Amino acid sequence: MFSNLKTRARIESGLALLTAALFILTLFSREWIEALTSWDPDHGNGSLEWVIVAALLAACAALTFRARSDWRKLQTLPA
């Protein structure tokens, strides 16, 4: 159980960092999505990018709280 919880906490922490980085990148430079995929579903008005910013922020918060909970559980387990 200890190793599974530790692995899960590490994965959640890594994903939280990744979503935070993508959130910041998308917040400041929303055109990177179109540059990477050559796909512009909102035809340049930026509405999809704001939805992506909000979704990344929500995902980052959820992953951060989940990882924090797992790390706290690990601290209370006997070694």
N, C-alpha and C positions, 0 to 999 in steps of 0.2 A: 504494500500500500504506500509506503514511504517513497519508493522510487517512481511509482505512477503519479503520485501527487506532485512530486518535484518536477517531473517531466512536463506535466500539464501546466504547472505554474511557469515554467520556462517558456513554453510555447505561447501561453497567454501573454506573458510579458513581451516576448518578441513581436507578436502580432499587434499588441498595443503600441509599441514603438513604431512599427511599420505604418499603422493607420494614423498615428500622430504626424509622422513625416509626410504622408500623402495628404493629410488634412492641411498642413502648413503649405505644402507645395501648391495644392489646388486653390487655397485661399489667396495666394499671391500671384500665381500664374495659371489661370484657368485654361489657357490654350494648349497646355502640354497634352491633354487628353486627345484633342484633335490632331496634334502633331504626331502622336504615337500611333493612333489608330486610323487616321485619315477619315474619320467618321464624325459628322456634325449634325446630329439629330435635331437640335434646336435652331439650326440655321443662323448661328451667330448671336442669338439674343442672350445667352448666358444662363438661362433658367435651369437647364439640366446641371450645369456646373454648381449652382447654388444648392441643388438637391444633393449632389454628390458631396459637397462640403458638409452639409448637415448630417448626411448618413455616415460619413467618416468620423465626425465628431461624436456621434452617438455610439458608433462601434468602438472608438477609442475609449470612451468613458466606461462602457460596459466591460470591455476587456481589462481595463485598468482595475476596476473594482473586483472583477472575478479573480485576477491574478493576486491582488492584495489579499483577498480572502484566503486563497490557497497558501500564500506565503505565511500568513498568520497561523493557519492550521499546522503547517510544517514546524513552526516554532514551538507549538504546544505539544507536539508528539515526542515521546521519549526517544532518545537516540539509539 
